[in-house]
Amino acid sequence: MEFENENIIYKNVDGLEFIQFRKLLEMGVLNAYTLNCKDLDFSAKRKNTASSYEKLCNALNIKEEELLVPKQSHTDTVKCVNKIVPEDELIDIDGLITDKKDIVLASRNADCILFLFYDPVKKVIANVHSGWKGTFKKIAPKTIVKMQTNYGCNPEDIYCFISPCIRKCHFEVDEDVKDLCREIFGFRTKNLKKYTDNVKIENPTIADVTISKGEIKDELQKYYIDTVLINKILFEDLGLKPENIIDSEICSMCHKDKINSARAQGKNFKRAIAIIKL
């Protein structure tokens, strides 16, 4: 199977296809990221939404009432939960953290990055949705800080797992998004050196390392941004070990036949879901 590698395994349970991170499973943490399957869609209020959640829970042997699915809206808001909360407490939430075993944290995507975090020392998990807007707002680094502040986590102990998402090869943007990226990430960091081999600029910034010039289309200059690398650099700057940042290395556009992609599927795109449970 093309989605099996040293970091991930592929599963098909009663027609529900998903991948799991090997390292998380080895550490005893349930996790899954759903692939593009017929009649499977985790978008809200679609005809297949209810049956999709039923299939997911049956395949992973979890209870639907334990599942917390935030109402994502590209914010930088991360909520710590120690019990099951009603839907109205999950509005405009794009990240969840818990240390409770009877809670399943979920997030959904169709190109955006989903980050699964686990601290095996403090037994804390997090699930974070970070599109380019969330990346520019630094929601994932803020999650790490919140794990430190609220749960006493040491960044050196934290593992981060990166879902299938749109990668630099396909994340094409216009001048305005490129300029905003330069404005936010136009600074240097101690962890940049190993990423600067192909950058012919003295003292490059994060923006210099992660933005590339693309083609001119309809008389407009296009650019490509590596939002995954932006986050990796910020994670390392906070103290995560590079070897603890484990990437699926799957691009949703390159594999649009099996990964849900808003850019590939258009306005009626389907969403995948990622779950993590202690």
LOROTI-291394 format. One record per residue: residue number from 1; x, y, z of N, C-alpha, C in turn. Coordinates in steps of 0.001 Angstrom, whole numbers. Layout:
# residues N
(NUM, (X, Y, Z), (X, Y, Z), (X, Y, Z))
...
END
This chain:
# residues 278
(1, (853, -1204, 0), (0, 0, 0), (881, 1243, 0))
(2, (553, 2228, -855), (1402, 3405, -1011), (1500, 4245, 263))
(3, (547, 4093, 1194), (584, 4896, 2400), (1233, 4169, 3575))
(4, (1896, 3080, 3310), (2646, 2410, 4367), (4109, 2813, 4246))
(5, (4673, 3319, 5317), (6102, 3613, 5350), (6588, 3438, 6782))
(6, (7786, 3880, 7060), (8338, 3668, 8400), (7562, 4393, 9484))
(7, (6781, 5400, 9102), (6042, 6187, 10087), (4570, 5828, 10210))
(8, (3973, 5299, 9150), (2525, 5066, 9161), (2167, 3679, 8627))
(9, (999, 3204, 9063), (447, 1954, 8546), (-950, 2223, 7993))
(10, (-1374, 1391, 7058), (-2678, 1521, 6417), (-3618, 449, 6954))
(11, (-4877, 835, 7182), (-5876, -116, 7654), (-7162, 41, 6830))
(12, (-7872, -1063, 6682), (-9199, -1048, 6086), (-10078, -1926, 6960))
(13, (-11014, -1310, 7679), (-11920, -2042, 8564), (-13345, -1823, 8073))
(14, (-13916, -2849, 7503), (-15302, -2795, 6996), (-15523, -1624, 6043))
(15, (-14529, -1384, 5183), (-14657, -330, 4185), (-14200, 1038, 4630))
(16, (-13884, 1194, 5918), (-13334, 2452, 6413), (-11811, 2380, 6285))
(17, (-11267, 3179, 5383), (-9822, 3187, 5171), (-9189, 4318, 5972))
(18, (-8104, 4013, 6657), (-7428, 5037, 7452), (-5961, 4673, 7634))
(19, (-5193, 5652, 8061), (-3793, 5416, 8391), (-3587, 5705, 9875))
(20, (-2542, 5110, 10433), (-2192, 5316, 11826), (-686, 5511, 11944))
(21, (-276, 6309, 12923), (1147, 6507, 13163), (1676, 5355, 14012))
(22, (2710, 4695, 13490), (3283, 3536, 14167), (3761, 3888, 15579))
(23, (4469, 5005, 15701), (5064, 5363, 16994), (3998, 5588, 18051))
(24, (2906, 6235, 17688), (1817, 6441, 18643), (1227, 5111, 19089))
(25, (1036, 4211, 18152), (499, 2895, 18507), (1456, 2164, 19430))
(26, (2766, 2257, 19147), (3765, 1606, 19994), (3718, 2155, 21415))
(27, (3355, 3432, 21549), (3282, 4062, 22871), (1905, 3872, 23509))
(28, (1042, 3094, 22862), (-259, 2773, 23434), (-1322, 3833, 23248))
(29, (-1150, 4698, 22247), (-2100, 5786, 22011), (-2884, 5513, 20729))
(30, (-4204, 5420, 20849), (-5059, 5200, 19690), (-5043, 6436, 18799))
(31, (-4898, 6228, 17507), (-4914, 7350, 16573), (-5352, 6861, 15205))
(32, (-5890, 7774, 14420), (-6301, 7424, 13058), (-6532, 8693, 12253))
(33, (-6292, 8582, 10950), (-6612, 9645, 10000), (-7320, 8984, 8825))
(34, (-8562, 9398, 8552), (-9372, 8720, 7541), (-8993, 9142, 6123))
(35, (-9083, 8170, 5215), (-8804, 8419, 3810), (-10114, 8672, 3060))
(36, (-9986, 9024, 1806), (-11142, 9340, 977), (-11825, 8048, 543))
(37, (-12929, 7735, 1178), (-13683, 6505, 890), (-15087, 6869, 406))
(38, (-15685, 5971, -329), (-17054, 6180, -795), (-18006, 6333, 390))
(39, (-18880, 7313, 321), (-19920, 7557, 1332), (-19349, 7938, 2695))
(40, (-18111, 8420, 2721), (-17499, 8837, 3987), (-17196, 10330, 3928))
(41, (-17797, 11094, 4828), (-17593, 12542, 4832), (-17845, 13079, 6234))
(42, (-16830, 13731, 6808), (-16952, 14264, 8161), (-17246, 15769, 8168))
(43, (-17696, 16283, 7028), (-18218, 17646, 7005), (-19506, 17684, 7810))
(44, (-19834, 18843, 8354), (-21042, 18963, 9166), (-22292, 18932, 8292))
(45, (-23302, 18229, 8774), (-24651, 18254, 8200), (-24707, 17831, 6732))
(46, (-23913, 16831, 6383), (-24032, 16199, 5068), (-24831, 14908, 5233))
(47, (-25316, 14355, 4137), (-26173, 13171, 4246), (-25412, 11961, 4797))
(48, (-24085, 11953, 4630), (-23294, 10820, 5104), (-22579, 11091, 6426))
(49, (-22823, 12250, 7015), (-22076, 12616, 8219), (-22322, 11638, 9375))
(50, (-23584, 11390, 9689), (-23916, 10524, 10824), (-23386, 9110, 10626))
(51, (-23576, 8563, 9426), (-23095, 7208, 9162), (-21575, 7141, 9161))
(52, (-20922, 8240, 8790), (-19459, 8276, 8786), (-18917, 8166, 10209))
(53, (-19531, 8890, 11133), (-19107, 8812, 12531), (-19383, 7423, 13110))
(54, (-20491, 6831, 12704), (-20814, 5481, 13173), (-19760, 4477, 12693))
(55, (-19377, 4587, 11419), (-18352, 3697, 10865), (-17020, 3891, 11585))
(56, (-16675, 5138, 11828), (-15416, 5457, 12504), (-15369, 4825, 13890))
(57, (-16410, 5025, 14651), (-16439, 4515, 16023), (-16443, 2991, 16057))
(58, (-17157, 2373, 15143), (-17175, 918, 15088), (-15808, 357, 14720))
(59, (-15156, 1002, 13748), (-13860, 513, 13278), (-12779, 633, 14343))
(60, (-12865, 1690, 15153), (-11822, 1955, 16144), (-12232, 1549, 17555))
(61, (-13444, 1015, 17670), (-13962, 564, 18967), (-13959, 1691, 20003))
(62, (-14489, 2830, 19590), (-14636, 3965, 20504), (-16107, 4336, 20599))
(63, (-16458, 5032, 21663), (-17839, 5452, 21863), (-18047, 6845, 21285))
(64, (-19113, 6998, 20529), (-19365, 8289, 19892), (-19562, 9396, 20919))
(65, (-20118, 9059, 22078), (-20339, 10094, 23104), (-19024, 10572, 23736))
(66, (-17931, 9850, 23502), (-16628, 10270, 24026), (-15867, 11163, 23045))
(67, (-16448, 11338, 21861), (-15775, 12049, 20772), (-16034, 13554, 20869))
(68, (-14967, 14327, 20950), (-15084, 15785, 20959), (-14598, 16321, 19612))
(69, (-15533, 16926, 18865), (-15225, 17464, 17541), (-15438, 18974, 17572))
(70, (-14377, 19767, 17628), (-14558, 21222, 17722), (-15123, 21826, 16442))
(71, (-15782, 22963, 16598), (-16323, 23701, 15453), (-15231, 24654, 14961))
(72, (-14388, 24142, 14092), (-13187, 24858, 13658), (-13530, 26086, 12819))
(73, (-12745, 27143, 13005), (-12957, 28349, 12197), (-11650, 29103, 11972))
(74, (-10551, 28362, 11881), (-9231, 28930, 11588), (-8799, 29959, 12638))
(75, (-9072, 29635, 13901), (-8652, 30505, 15001), (-7311, 30023, 15555))
(76, (-6856, 30678, 16612), (-5691, 30188, 17361), (-6122, 29791, 18778))
(77, (-7393, 29426, 18903), (-7948, 29087, 20208), (-7807, 27599, 20494))
(78, (-7154, 27292, 21610), (-6925, 25916, 22037), (-7589, 25734, 23396))
(79, (-8403, 24708, 23522), (-9172, 24489, 24749), (-8682, 23232, 25469))
(80, (-8451, 23369, 26769), (-8130, 22216, 27604), (-9440, 21628, 28127))
(81, (-9589, 20309, 28008), (-10828, 19659, 28441), (-10509, 18513, 29401))
(82, (-11311, 18409, 30463), (-11156, 17292, 31397), (-12446, 16485, 31536))
(83, (-13409, 16816, 30663), (-14670, 16082, 30627), (-15324, 16324, 29275))
(84, (-16338, 15537, 28962), (-17090, 15739, 27731), (-17907, 17021, 27870))
(85, (-17774, 17907, 26907), (-18477, 19191, 26956), (-19465, 19280, 25801))
(86, (-20524, 20073, 25948), (-21524, 20205, 24880), (-20953, 20955, 23668))
(87, (-21639, 20811, 22539), (-21181, 21392, 21280), (-20986, 22899, 21361))
(88, (-21854, 23576, 22119), (-21747, 25041, 22164), (-20500, 25528, 22893))
(89, (-19780, 24636, 23558), (-18510, 25001, 24189), (-17321, 24704, 23276))
(90, (-17615, 24239, 22066), (-16553, 23913, 21115), (-16593, 24794, 19876))
(91, (-17389, 25854, 19929), (-17499, 26770, 18801), (-16253, 27637, 18703))
(92, (-15736, 27794, 17478), (-14530, 28591, 17211), (-13316, 28061, 17969))
(93, (-13237, 26758, 18087), (-12097, 26086, 18713), (-11350, 25317, 17637))
(94, (-10038, 25453, 17584), (-9254, 24740, 16580), (-8187, 23836, 17184))
(95, (-8199, 23695, 18500), (-7284, 22773, 19145), (-7832, 22311, 20483))
(96, (-7568, 21056, 20814), (-8012, 20491, 22084), (-6853, 19776, 22767))
(97, (-6813, 19871, 24104), (-5796, 19193, 24914), (-6500, 18473, 26057))
(98, (-6008, 17280, 26400), (-6543, 16583, 27571), (-5512, 15621, 28136))
(99, (-5735, 15240, 29403), (-4954, 14160, 30015), (-5897, 13058, 30509))
(100, (-7133, 13083, 30014), (-8149, 12111, 30431), (-8265, 10966, 29416))
(101, (-8435, 9755, 29934), (-8462, 8572, 29084), (-9809, 8332, 28402))
(102, (-10871, 8927, 28917), (-12199, 8653, 28366), (-12670, 9745, 27404))
(103, (-11717, 10480, 26821), (-12042, 11529, 25859), (-11276, 11273, 24568))
(104, (-11991, 11324, 23452), (-11367, 11186, 22134), (-11323, 12572, 21491))
(105, (-10132, 13060, 21216), (-9973, 14377, 20595), (-9974, 14229, 19073))
(106, (-10739, 15081, 18408), (-10850, 14999, 16953), (-10568, 16352, 16308))
(107, (-10178, 16296, 15053), (-10092, 17491, 14212), (-10318, 17048, 12776))
(108, (-10711, 17982, 11921), (-11073, 17628, 10544), (-10302, 18499, 9560))
(109, (-10054, 17937, 8373), (-9339, 18734, 7367), (-9679, 18299, 5951))
(110, (-9221, 19136, 5015), (-9262, 18820, 3593), (-8214, 19713, 2940))
(111, (-6985, 19553, 3325), (-5770, 20277, 2912), (-5035, 20867, 4110))
(112, (-5757, 21366, 5109), (-5098, 21963, 6273), (-4279, 20913, 7029))
(113, (-3322, 21379, 7827), (-2524, 20467, 8637), (-3298, 20110, 9900))
(114, (-3252, 18836, 10269), (-3729, 18394, 11574), (-2519, 17868, 12342))
(115, (-2302, 18399, 13540), (-1188, 17977, 14381), (-1710, 17154, 15555))
(116, (-1139, 15990, 15755), (-1411, 15195, 16948), (-183, 15281, 17849))
(117, (-393, 15675, 19107), (702, 15791, 20070), (521, 14759, 21178))
(118, (1663, 14259, 21673), (1607, 13337, 22811), (2840, 13506, 23675))
(119, (2606, 13664, 24968), (3673, 13675, 25957), (3566, 12378, 26754))
(120, (4470, 11403, 26524), (4375, 10113, 27207), (4755, 10166, 28684))
(121, (5379, 11269, 29112), (5755, 11412, 30522), (4562, 11902, 31339))
(122, (3951, 12976, 30882), (2793, 13535, 31587), (1468, 12921, 31130))
(123, (1516, 12083, 30084), (304, 11441, 29547), (-727, 12492, 29118))
(124, (-296, 13358, 28239), (-1144, 14440, 27726), (-1185, 14340, 26207))
(125, (-2379, 14525, 25636), (-2534, 14528, 24186), (-3156, 15847, 23729))
(126, (-2941, 16161, 22447), (-3569, 17338, 21849), (-3847, 17046, 20381))
(127, (-4853, 17714, 19853), (-5233, 17571, 18453), (-5519, 18969, 17925))
(128, (-4787, 19378, 16892), (-4825, 20775, 16451), (-5030, 20876, 14945))
(129, (-5947, 21754, 14560), (-6218, 22076, 13156), (-5494, 23372, 12809))
(130, (-4646, 23310, 11774), (-3851, 24488, 11420), (-3725, 24620, 9905))
(131, (-4633, 25384, 9307), (-4466, 25756, 7906), (-3425, 26854, 7814))
(132, (-3337, 27515, 6688), (-2325, 28584, 6599), (-2664, 29729, 7552))
(133, (-3951, 29969, 7758), (-4324, 31028, 8701), (-3938, 30642, 10122))
(134, (-4193, 29393, 10504), (-3797, 28928, 11824), (-2286, 28909, 11999))
(135, (-1582, 28552, 10928), (-118, 28571, 10971), (394, 29988, 11161))
(136, (-195, 30931, 10446), (223, 32333, 10593), (-111, 32866, 11992))
(137, (-1148, 32306, 12620), (-1501, 32689, 13996), (-737, 31871, 15040))
(138, (36, 30892, 14562), (906, 30062, 15414), (116, 29230, 16425))
(139, (-993, 28659, 15975), (-1815, 27883, 16899), (-1088, 26655, 17428))
(140, (-319, 25969, 16588), (350, 24748, 17056), (1446, 25056, 18085))
(141, (2320, 26039, 17856), (3273, 26411, 18917), (2576, 26864, 20199))
(142, (1454, 27553, 20063), (700, 27983, 21247), (154, 26769, 22007))
(143, (-151, 25701, 21292), (-609, 24468, 21939), (501, 23877, 22801))
(144, (1712, 23869, 22268), (2862, 23355, 23031), (3061, 24168, 24303))
(145, (2978, 25474, 24179), (3124, 26347, 25352), (2027, 26063, 26370))
(146, (815, 25819, 25885), (-305, 25526, 26783), (-102, 24172, 27461))
(147, (479, 23207, 26762), (793, 21923, 27375), (1822, 22095, 28491))
(148, (2757, 23000, 28272), (3741, 23310, 29314), (3081, 23980, 30515))
(149, (2307, 25020, 30236), (1729, 25849, 31296), (670, 25108, 32104))
(150, (-208, 24392, 31435), (-1358, 23783, 32104), (-1113, 22364, 32601))
(151, (-123, 21680, 32002), (88, 20273, 32364), (1523, 19966, 32778))
(152, (2386, 20968, 32774), (3763, 20762, 33190), (4601, 19956, 32219))
(153, (4216, 19947, 30945), (4956, 19169, 29942), (6313, 19804, 29647))
(154, (7277, 18955, 29393), (8601, 19384, 28941), (8646, 19207, 27427))
(155, (8914, 20260, 26651), (8926, 20135, 25187), (9811, 19007, 24674))
(156, (10875, 18703, 25389), (11764, 17626, 24949), (11085, 16254, 25013))
(157, (9999, 16166, 25766), (9271, 14898, 25883), (8129, 14790, 24873))
(158, (7749, 15902, 24266), (6560, 15927, 23410), (6857, 15395, 22007))
(159, (5974, 14522, 21543), (6003, 14043, 20166), (4939, 14779, 19367))
(160, (5262, 15077, 18105), (4292, 15701, 17206), (4167, 14847, 15955))
(161, (2927, 14600, 15540), (2648, 13784, 14364), (1860, 14630, 13372))
(162, (2323, 14648, 12117), (1783, 15562, 11112), (973, 14789, 10073))
(163, (-281, 15169, 9932), (-1220, 14465, 9053), (-927, 14735, 7578))
(164, (-1564, 13973, 6686), (-1599, 14365, 5280), (-2210, 15762, 5159))
(165, (-1641, 16570, 4293), (-2099, 17958, 4103), (-1490, 18478, 2811))
(166, (-1901, 19646, 2415), (-1312, 20249, 1221), (120, 20668, 1543))
(167, (1014, 20346, 633), (2436, 20632, 847), (2890, 21776, -69))
(168, (4122, 22181, 134), (4652, 23323, -615), (4510, 23135, -2123))
(169, (4624, 21887, -2593), (4552, 21625, -4031), (3235, 22089, -4650))
(170, (2171, 22204, -3837), (860, 22589, -4353), (239, 23788, -3638))
(171, (842, 24249, -2545), (234, 25373, -1827), (658, 26684, -2488))
(172, (-82, 26997, -3537), (194, 28188, -4349), (-637, 29359, -3836))
(173, (8, 30519, -3656), (-680, 31695, -3114), (-347, 32933, -3938))
(174, (-1125, 33983, -3693), (-883, 35262, -4357), (27, 36146, -3498))
(175, (279, 37312, -4029), (1203, 38258, -3396), (790, 38621, -1975))
(176, (-521, 38759, -1735), (-977, 39209, -419), (-642, 38204, 678))
(177, (-845, 36907, 410), (-540, 35882, 1408), (970, 35771, 1588))
(178, (1702, 35864, 484), (3169, 35842, 565), (3687, 36991, 1414))
(179, (3146, 38197, 1200), (3587, 39368, 1968), (3261, 39212, 3448))
(180, (2092, 38640, 3747), (1709, 38419, 5141), (2654, 37408, 5792))
(181, (3021, 36386, 5043), (3968, 35397, 5561), (5308, 36053, 5877))
(182, (5770, 36913, 4988), (7036, 37616, 5225), (6951, 38549, 6440))
(183, (5804, 39166, 6589), (5610, 40074, 7719), (5660, 39318, 9048))
(184, (5046, 38141, 9089), (4959, 37370, 10331), (6231, 36587, 10615))
(185, (6818, 36005, 9560), (7952, 35099, 9761), (9254, 35656, 9197))
(186, (9345, 36960, 9163), (10568, 37599, 8682), (11616, 37734, 9775))
(187, (11836, 36677, 10510), (12845, 36698, 11572), (13670, 35425, 11518))
(188, (14845, 35501, 12104), (15735, 34337, 12149), (15546, 33592, 13460))
(189, (15943, 32333, 13457), (15840, 31515, 14647), (17039, 30578, 14698))
(190, (17340, 30093, 15862), (18534, 29263, 16056), (18474, 27944, 15302))
(191, (17282, 27517, 14904), (17141, 26221, 14248), (17077, 26319, 12728))
(192, (17368, 27477, 12166), (17246, 27674, 10728), (18418, 27110, 9927))
(193, (19582, 27042, 10531), (20805, 26758, 9794), (20708, 25518, 8906))
(194, (20147, 24438, 9425), (20106, 23191, 8651), (19135, 23243, 7472))
(195, (18308, 24288, 7417), (17341, 24418, 6333), (17760, 25442, 5280))
(196, (18992, 25950, 5372), (19398, 27082, 4521), (20344, 26702, 3392))
(197, (20536, 25412, 3138), (21508, 24994, 2122), (21198, 25555, 743))
(198, (19920, 25636, 390), (19537, 26095, -953), (19090, 27556, -983))
(199, (19336, 28265, 110), (18933, 29674, 185), (20160, 30557, 0))
(200, (20173, 31296, -1092), (21343, 32120, -1421), (21163, 33537, -899))
(201, (20863, 33635, 377), (20677, 34929, 1035), (21481, 34909, 2325))
(202, (22158, 35982, 2593), (22902, 36057, 3849), (21928, 36281, 5007))
(203, (22105, 35523, 6070), (21245, 35614, 7249), (19750, 35474, 6901))
(204, (19369, 34354, 6295), (17963, 34171, 5888), (17012, 34052, 7072))
(205, (15780, 34449, 6825), (14715, 34350, 7822), (13890, 33083, 7577))
(206, (12928, 32818, 8461), (12020, 31692, 8241), (11278, 31868, 6912))
(207, (10858, 33099, 6625), (10151, 33361, 5370), (11036, 33056, 4167))
(208, (12308, 33430, 4227), (13226, 33157, 3122), (13369, 31663, 2859))
(209, (13329, 30882, 3914), (13518, 29436, 3806), (12255, 28730, 3306))
(210, (11096, 29307, 3575), (9837, 28589, 3317), (9004, 29134, 2164))
(211, (9404, 30242, 1546), (8678, 30810, 405), (9513, 30666, -861))
(212, (8850, 30228, -1932), (9500, 30136, -3242), (8637, 30844, -4281))
(213, (9300, 31424, -5268), (8573, 32090, -6350), (8058, 31040, -7324))
(214, (6802, 31187, -7716), (6198, 30274, -8673), (6093, 30886, -10050))
(215, (5083, 30473, -10798), (4882, 30962, -12152), (4046, 32246, -12154))
(216, (4000, 32882, -13310), (3090, 34013, -13516), (1857, 33470, -14227))
(217, (689, 33647, -13599), (-553, 33161, -14161), (-1551, 34319, -14262))
(218, (-2107, 34500, -15450), (-3036, 35615, -15675), (-2414, 36931, -15232))
(219, (-1131, 37086, -15550), (-354, 38301, -15273), (-139, 38533, -13781))
(220, (-340, 37492, -12967), (-111, 37608, -11527), (992, 36642, -11104))
(221, (1958, 37163, -10345), (3034, 36328, -9836), (2502, 35431, -8719))
(222, (2803, 34146, -8805), (2396, 33185, -7790), (3595, 32775, -6938))
(223, (3275, 32278, -5737), (4317, 31853, -4797), (3895, 30537, -4141))
(224, (4875, 29820, -3612), (4623, 28591, -2867), (5157, 28742, -1457))
(225, (4364, 28290, -475), (4765, 28407, 931), (4753, 27033, 1577))
(226, (5803, 26749, 2348), (5924, 25480, 3066), (5449, 25680, 4507))
(227, (4138, 25557, 4709), (3583, 25774, 6047), (3990, 24668, 7020))
(228, (4224, 23463, 6504), (4676, 22377, 7373), (6047, 22714, 7951))
(229, (6952, 23174, 7100), (8298, 23510, 7569), (8276, 24688, 8541))
(230, (7414, 25669, 8299), (7292, 26787, 9246), (7024, 26247, 10642))
(231, (6067, 25343, 10740), (5719, 24783, 12048), (6859, 23964, 12635))
(232, (7527, 23162, 11812), (8635, 22355, 12314), (9726, 23232, 12921))
(233, (10040, 24325, 12241), (11062, 25242, 12752), (10636, 25841, 14090))
(234, (9374, 26261, 14179), (8868, 26840, 15421), (8834, 25809, 16544))
(235, (8498, 24561, 16214), (8489, 23495, 17217), (9889, 23270, 17789))
(236, (10863, 23185, 16910), (12239, 22971, 17354), (12716, 24152, 18197))
(237, (12282, 25347, 17830), (12661, 26540, 18592), (12099, 26493, 20005))
(238, (10964, 25817, 20176), (10354, 25674, 21504), (10963, 24532, 22307))
(239, (11771, 23706, 21640), (12455, 22647, 22368), (12088, 21225, 21978))
(240, (11180, 21051, 20992), (10893, 19697, 20536), (12121, 19124, 19823))
(241, (12381, 17857, 20061), (13495, 17195, 19390), (13102, 16908, 17936))
(242, (13983, 17167, 16986), (13651, 16899, 15573), (13186, 15473, 15334))
(243, (13793, 14507, 16051), (13414, 13112, 15858), (12036, 12792, 16432))
(244, (11495, 13707, 17242), (10155, 13509, 17805), (9064, 14181, 16973))
(245, (9449, 14808, 15872), (8489, 15407, 14945), (8346, 14439, 13781))
(246, (7248, 13707, 13768), (7071, 12591, 12837), (6012, 12953, 11796))
(247, (6448, 12979, 10553), (5626, 13493, 9462), (5135, 12346, 8576))
(248, (3837, 12383, 8259), (3303, 11400, 7309), (3923, 11577, 5928))
(249, (4344, 12829, 5643), (4977, 13191, 4367), (4055, 12937, 3173))
(250, (2751, 13071, 3407), (1766, 12855, 2349), (1129, 14183, 1966))
(251, (1154, 14498, 686), (506, 15711, 180), (-907, 15381, -283))
(252, (-1868, 16146, 195), (-3265, 15881, -145), (-3547, 16101, -1632))
(253, (-2836, 17016, -2257), (-3040, 17255, -3687), (-2337, 16199, -4536))
(254, (-1153, 15807, -4135), (-434, 14766, -4880), (-1182, 13441, -4844))
(255, (-1938, 13210, -3764), (-2673, 11959, -3583), (-4170, 12229, -3461))
(256, (-4683, 13106, -4330), (-6076, 13544, -4227), (-7079, 12426, -4469))
(257, (-6622, 11299, -5029), (-7530, 10168, -5209), (-7854, 9493, -3881))
(258, (-6931, 9591, -2896), (-7141, 8920, -1614), (-7173, 9869, -419))
(259, (-6793, 11128, -617), (-6798, 12105, 473), (-7774, 13222, 121))
(260, (-8635, 13600, 1041), (-9576, 14682, 780), (-8838, 16010, 635))
(261, (-9182, 16740, -417), (-8519, 18014, -704), (-9538, 19018, -1199))
(262, (-9641, 20141, -510), (-10571, 21196, -924), (-10174, 21769, -2278))
(263, (-8872, 21928, -2489), (-8415, 22496, -3753), (-8696, 21550, -4920))
(264, (-8614, 20258, -4668), (-8830, 19288, -5738), (-10311, 19010, -5968))
(265, (-11098, 18955, -4885), (-12503, 18542, -4987), (-13465, 19694, -5242))
(266, (-13029, 20929, -5015), (-13908, 22064, -5259), (-14847, 22358, -4101))
(267, (-15914, 23119, -4364), (-16752, 23653, -3294), (-17477, 22583, -2486))
(268, (-17710, 21421, -3063), (-18386, 20340, -2338), (-17392, 19316, -1796))
(269, (-16203, 19792, -1436), (-15164, 18902, -936), (-15594, 18182, 346))
(270, (-15017, 16999, 534), (-15280, 16197, 1726), (-14155, 16404, 2737))
(271, (-14484, 16172, 4003), (-13476, 16320, 5057), (-13080, 14968, 5644))
(272, (-11802, 14877, 5970), (-11285, 13726, 6709), (-11314, 14087, 8199))
(273, (-11090, 13083, 9032), (-11018, 13330, 10469), (-9792, 12629, 11045))
(274, (-9172, 13272, 12008), (-8070, 12663, 12759), (-8491, 12559, 14215))
(275, (-8209, 11416, 14815), (-8555, 11250, 16229), (-7341, 10770, 17013))
(276, (-7337, 11087, 18307), (-6293, 10618, 19206), (-6930, 10374, 20563))
(277, (-6537, 9286, 21202), (-7126, 8911, 22504), (-6086, 8192, 23356))
(278, (-5988, 8595, 24611), (-5099, 7913, 25545), (-5599, 6496, 25800))
END
